[in-house]
Amino acid sequence: MATRTDSLPIGIDDVHAAAARVAGVAHRTPVLTCGALDELCGGRVFLKAENFQRIGAFKFRGAYNAVTALAPERGVATASSGNHAQAVALSAALHGLQAVILMPQDAPPSKRAATESLGAEVLEFDRYSDDRDQMAIDLAGDRGLTLVHPYDEPFVMAGQGTVGLELLEDVDDLDVVLVPLGGGGLLSGVATAVKALHPRTKVVGVEPEASPDTQRSLRAGRRVRVEIERSIADGQLLPEPGTRTFAVVSALVDDIVTVADEEIVEAMRFAFERMKVVVEPSGASALAALMAGRVALDGARAGVVLSGGNVDAERFAALVAPRG
């Protein structure tokens, strides 16, 4: 897999610059281990717990980096299923700016409530029929706001890459890093950091079976649009990879694998029962892929990003409750 980044939307210098901007504002999240998980997966597993990040997800890193670097005059606009929405809302509030957020009608109520509690105005769209990117562009233009794209924005991508920087600083000699994948902002940022600092470490993206757009795009050698099916992994349901993120992913990422909802639930249950950690469905997808054997360790050392923990108690209980 190629590791050159000179012609890509972001490089390692951008990630280092992002790290300087978010230092002291974003949390430096812990790396968790579990002997039972090591035994189950056949190697050493190190979980980067971004569910402990501000607003409960990695998204704060990219949003804060973008809002800081772009320096909007009036305010910011974006479209998001929840975590980026909260991240932009908080980042705008910390800068004393207005935030207007497009959220899908079926977004978890807890995520909408959290976004509004941070002072943002929320407008709805239909994720299965509306063109959310065009709606966000129109919204920003109509109101004179600065658009902060949830993933296809270099400052957002670089901010998310600080997850990879911290993981490599805290854990030596990783053989593979597994990263949840939706639009690709987190994956492209982490891949940029990992491949620049440890070129031999494999980077694997994980997306739900209900939305395999990046996997199919890589196989086709171009961006492919897919029909989104229903899934509990609401934060990862996108019909097509981003233009910028796909450029990085296709250059630096070694593989894309998919997971089923049932496998995600098993990962959520394991994290809660054995590690006392709450992870939302999208946040558990990379762990689910490892537990389901999509990536065989055979004694290797794996870094796994737990990308978020924003799931309300009622939904979490319904998902992880034993069936039958």
C-alpha positions as CSV (number, residue, x, y, z in Angstrom):
1,M,0.0,0.0,0.0
2,A,1.4,3.4,-0.9
3,T,2.4,5.8,1.9
4,R,3.0,9.0,0.0
5,T,1.0,12.0,1.2
6,D,2.5,14.9,-0.7
7,S,-0.4,14.9,-3.2
8,L,-3.2,14.1,-0.8
9,P,-5.6,16.5,1.0
10,I,-3.7,16.2,4.3
11,G,-0.3,15.1,5.5
12,I,1.4,14.4,8.8
13,D,2.2,18.1,9.3
14,D,-1.5,18.9,9.2
15,V,-2.1,16.3,11.9
16,H,0.6,17.7,14.1
17,A,-0.8,21.3,13.6
18,A,-4.2,20.0,14.6
19,A,-2.7,18.4,17.7
20,A,-1.3,21.7,18.8
21,R,-4.7,23.4,18.3
22,V,-6.7,20.9,20.3
23,A,-4.1,20.4,23.0
24,G,-5.6,21.3,26.4
25,V,-9.1,21.5,24.9
26,A,-9.8,18.0,23.7
27,H,-9.3,15.2,26.2
28,R,-6.3,12.9,25.8
29,T,-8.3,9.7,25.9
30,P,-7.1,6.5,27.6
31,V,-6.0,3.2,26.0
32,L,-7.8,0.3,27.6
33,T,-6.8,-3.4,27.7
34,C,-8.6,-6.6,28.7
35,G,-7.0,-10.0,29.1
36,A,-10.3,-11.7,28.1
37,L,-10.4,-9.7,24.9
38,D,-6.8,-10.6,24.1
39,E,-7.6,-14.3,24.6
40,L,-10.7,-14.0,22.5
41,C,-9.0,-12.3,19.6
42,G,-5.7,-14.2,19.7
43,G,-3.4,-11.3,20.3
44,R,-2.9,-8.1,22.2
45,V,-5.7,-5.5,21.8
46,F,-5.4,-1.9,22.8
47,L,-8.7,0.1,22.7
48,K,-8.4,3.9,22.1
49,A,-11.4,5.0,24.1
50,E,-12.8,8.1,22.3
51,N,-16.1,7.4,24.0
52,F,-14.5,9.4,26.8
53,Q,-13.8,12.4,24.6
54,R,-15.7,15.7,25.0
55,I,-19.3,15.3,23.7
56,G,-18.7,11.5,23.9
57,A,-17.0,11.0,20.6
58,F,-13.8,11.6,18.5
59,K,-15.7,14.2,16.4
60,F,-14.8,17.0,18.8
61,R,-11.2,16.8,17.7
62,G,-12.0,17.6,14.0
63,A,-14.7,20.1,14.7
64,Y,-12.7,22.1,17.1
65,N,-9.6,22.1,14.8
66,A,-11.8,23.2,11.9
67,V,-13.6,26.0,13.7
68,T,-10.4,27.3,15.1
69,A,-8.5,27.2,11.8
70,L,-11.3,28.5,9.6
71,A,-12.1,31.3,12.0
72,P,-15.7,31.9,10.9
73,E,-17.0,35.5,11.2
74,R,-20.7,34.8,11.9
75,G,-21.1,31.2,12.7
76,V,-21.0,27.6,11.3
77,A,-23.3,25.2,9.6
78,T,-23.1,21.4,9.1
79,A,-25.1,18.2,8.5
80,S,-24.7,15.3,10.9
81,S,-26.5,12.3,12.5
82,G,-25.5,13.4,15.9
83,N,-21.9,13.3,17.1
84,H,-20.4,15.8,14.6
85,A,-23.5,17.9,15.3
86,Q,-22.7,18.0,19.0
87,A,-19.0,18.6,18.3
88,V,-19.7,21.6,16.0
89,A,-22.2,23.0,18.5
90,L,-19.7,22.8,21.4
91,S,-16.8,24.1,19.2
92,A,-18.9,27.1,18.1
93,A,-20.0,27.8,21.7
94,L,-16.4,27.8,22.8
95,H,-15.7,30.4,20.2
96,G,-18.8,32.4,20.9
97,L,-20.3,31.6,17.5
98,Q,-23.8,30.5,16.2
99,A,-24.2,26.9,15.0
100,V,-27.0,25.7,12.7
101,I,-27.2,21.9,12.2
102,L,-29.0,19.7,9.8
103,M,-29.9,16.4,11.4
104,P,-31.7,13.4,10.0
105,Q,-35.3,12.9,11.1
106,D,-34.4,9.5,12.6
107,A,-31.4,10.6,14.6
108,P,-31.4,9.3,18.2
109,P,-33.4,11.8,20.2
110,S,-30.7,12.0,22.8
111,K,-28.2,13.2,20.2
112,R,-30.6,15.9,19.0
113,A,-31.3,17.0,22.6
114,A,-27.6,17.2,23.4
115,T,-27.0,19.3,20.3
116,E,-29.7,21.7,21.2
117,S,-28.6,21.9,24.8
118,L,-25.2,23.3,23.5
119,G,-27.1,26.2,21.9
120,A,-27.3,25.0,18.3
121,E,-30.4,25.4,16.0
122,V,-31.4,22.0,14.6
123,L,-33.1,21.5,11.2
124,E,-34.3,18.1,9.9
125,F,-33.7,16.2,6.7
126,D,-34.5,12.7,5.4
127,R,-31.2,10.6,5.3
128,Y,-32.8,8.2,2.8
129,S,-34.0,10.7,0.2
130,D,-32.4,14.1,0.7
131,D,-29.0,15.3,-0.5
132,R,-27.7,16.4,2.8
133,D,-24.4,17.8,1.5
134,Q,-26.2,20.1,-1.0
135,M,-28.7,21.1,1.8
136,A,-25.8,22.1,4.0
137,I,-24.1,24.1,1.3
138,D,-27.4,25.9,0.6
139,L,-27.9,26.5,4.3
140,A,-24.5,28.0,4.8
141,G,-24.8,30.2,1.7
142,D,-28.3,31.5,2.6
143,R,-27.3,32.4,6.2
144,G,-23.7,33.5,5.6
145,L,-22.3,30.8,7.7
146,T,-19.0,28.8,7.4
147,L,-19.6,25.2,6.4
148,V,-17.8,22.6,8.5
149,H,-18.3,19.3,6.6
150,P,-18.5,16.3,8.9
151,Y,-15.7,14.4,7.1
152,D,-14.7,15.8,3.7
153,E,-12.9,18.9,5.1
154,P,-9.1,18.8,5.5
155,F,-9.1,20.5,8.9
156,V,-11.7,18.0,10.2
157,M,-9.7,15.0,8.8
158,A,-6.5,16.3,10.4
159,G,-8.2,16.8,13.7
160,Q,-9.4,13.3,13.7
161,G,-5.9,12.1,12.9
162,T,-4.8,13.2,16.4
163,V,-6.5,10.0,17.6
164,G,-3.8,8.1,15.7
165,L,-1.0,10.2,17.0
166,E,-2.0,9.6,20.6
167,L,-2.5,5.9,20.1
168,L,1.0,5.5,18.6
169,E,2.5,7.6,21.4
170,D,0.9,5.4,24.0
171,V,1.4,2.0,22.5
172,D,4.5,0.6,20.8
173,D,4.8,-1.6,17.8
174,L,1.2,-2.0,16.6
175,D,0.8,-4.4,13.8
176,V,-2.7,-3.3,12.8
177,V,-5.1,-0.4,13.6
178,L,-8.8,-0.9,13.1
179,V,-10.9,2.2,12.7
180,P,-14.7,2.7,12.4
181,L,-15.7,4.1,9.0
182,G,-18.6,6.3,7.9
183,G,-17.6,9.2,5.7
184,G,-13.9,8.5,6.3
185,G,-12.7,11.5,8.2
186,L,-11.5,9.5,11.2
187,L,-10.0,6.7,9.0
188,S,-8.2,9.1,6.7
189,G,-6.8,11.1,9.6
190,V,-5.7,8.1,11.5
191,A,-4.2,6.5,8.4
192,T,-2.2,9.6,7.6
193,A,-0.7,9.6,11.1
194,V,0.0,5.8,11.2
195,K,1.5,5.5,7.8
196,A,3.7,8.5,8.2
197,L,5.1,7.3,11.6
198,H,4.8,3.5,11.3
199,P,4.5,2.6,7.5
200,R,4.5,-1.1,8.2
201,T,1.4,-1.0,10.5
202,K,-1.7,-2.0,8.6
203,V,-4.7,0.2,8.7
204,V,-8.2,-1.4,8.4
205,G,-11.5,0.5,8.1
206,V,-14.7,-1.0,9.4
207,E,-18.1,-0.1,8.0
208,P,-21.6,-1.7,8.5
209,E,-22.9,-4.2,6.0
210,A,-25.8,-1.8,5.5
211,S,-23.6,0.8,4.0
212,P,-20.5,-0.7,2.2
213,D,-19.8,2.3,0.1
214,T,-16.1,2.6,0.7
215,Q,-15.4,-1.1,0.4
216,R,-17.2,-1.2,-3.0
217,S,-15.5,2.0,-4.1
218,L,-12.0,0.7,-3.3
219,R,-12.8,-2.5,-5.3
220,A,-14.1,-0.4,-8.2
221,G,-11.2,2.0,-8.1
222,R,-13.6,5.0,-8.0
223,R,-16.3,6.4,-5.7
224,V,-19.4,4.2,-5.9
225,R,-22.8,5.2,-4.6
226,V,-24.8,2.5,-2.7
227,E,-28.3,2.2,-1.4
228,I,-28.4,2.6,2.4
229,E,-30.1,-0.2,4.3
230,R,-31.4,0.1,7.9
231,S,-28.8,-0.4,10.6
232,I,-28.2,0.4,14.3
233,A,-24.9,2.0,13.3
234,D,-26.6,5.4,12.4
235,G,-23.3,7.3,12.5
236,Q,-21.9,5.3,9.6
237,L,-24.7,5.2,7.1
238,L,-23.6,7.1,4.1
239,P,-24.3,6.4,0.4
240,E,-20.9,7.4,-1.0
241,P,-17.4,8.2,0.3
242,G,-16.2,11.8,0.5
243,T,-14.0,13.0,-2.4
244,R,-11.1,14.0,-0.2
245,T,-11.4,11.2,2.3
246,F,-11.6,8.6,-0.5
247,A,-8.3,10.0,-1.9
248,V,-6.6,9.4,1.4
249,V,-8.2,6.0,2.1
250,S,-7.5,4.6,-1.3
251,A,-3.8,5.6,-1.0
252,L,-3.1,4.6,2.6
253,V,-5.6,2.1,3.9
254,D,-4.8,-1.6,3.6
255,D,-8.3,-3.0,3.8
256,I,-12.0,-2.3,4.4
257,V,-14.2,-4.9,6.2
258,T,-17.9,-4.9,7.1
259,V,-19.8,-6.0,10.2
260,A,-23.4,-7.0,10.8
261,D,-25.6,-5.4,13.4
262,E,-25.6,-8.6,15.5
263,E,-21.8,-8.5,15.7
264,I,-21.9,-4.8,16.7
265,V,-24.3,-5.7,19.5
266,E,-22.0,-8.5,20.7
267,A,-19.1,-6.0,20.9
268,M,-21.2,-3.5,22.8
269,R,-22.2,-6.3,25.2
270,F,-18.7,-7.5,25.7
271,A,-17.3,-4.0,26.4
272,F,-20.0,-3.4,29.0
273,E,-20.0,-6.7,30.7
274,R,-16.3,-7.4,30.7
275,M,-14.8,-3.9,30.8
276,K,-17.6,-1.7,32.2
277,V,-17.5,0.6,29.2
278,V,-20.4,1.9,27.2
279,V,-20.0,2.2,23.5
280,E,-22.6,3.3,20.9
281,P,-23.2,1.0,17.9
282,S,-21.1,3.0,15.4
283,G,-18.4,3.3,18.0
284,A,-18.2,-0.4,18.5
285,S,-17.9,-1.4,14.9
286,A,-14.1,-1.8,14.8
287,L,-14.1,-3.9,17.9
288,A,-16.9,-6.0,16.4
289,A,-14.8,-6.7,13.3
290,L,-11.9,-7.9,15.5
291,M,-14.1,-10.0,17.7
292,A,-15.9,-11.5,14.7
293,G,-12.6,-12.6,13.1
294,R,-12.6,-10.1,10.1
295,V,-9.0,-9.5,11.0
296,A,-6.9,-12.4,12.3
297,L,-4.3,-11.4,14.8
298,D,-2.3,-14.7,15.3
299,G,-0.4,-13.2,18.2
300,A,-0.2,-9.7,16.7
301,R,-0.8,-6.3,18.4
302,A,-3.9,-4.4,17.4
303,G,-5.0,-0.9,18.1
304,V,-8.8,-0.4,17.9
305,V,-10.6,2.9,18.0
306,L,-13.8,3.0,20.1
307,S,-15.1,6.1,18.3
308,G,-18.0,7.1,20.5
309,G,-20.3,6.3,23.4
310,N,-23.4,8.5,22.7
311,V,-26.3,6.1,23.2
312,D,-29.1,6.7,25.7
313,A,-29.8,4.2,28.5
314,E,-33.1,2.9,27.1
315,R,-31.7,2.1,23.6
316,F,-28.5,0.6,25.0
317,A,-30.5,-1.7,27.3
318,A,-32.8,-2.7,24.4
319,L,-29.8,-3.5,22.2
320,V,-27.7,-5.6,24.6
321,A,-30.5,-7.4,26.4
322,P,-30.4,-11.2,25.7
323,R,-32.8,-12.4,23.0
324,G,-35.4,-15.1,23.4
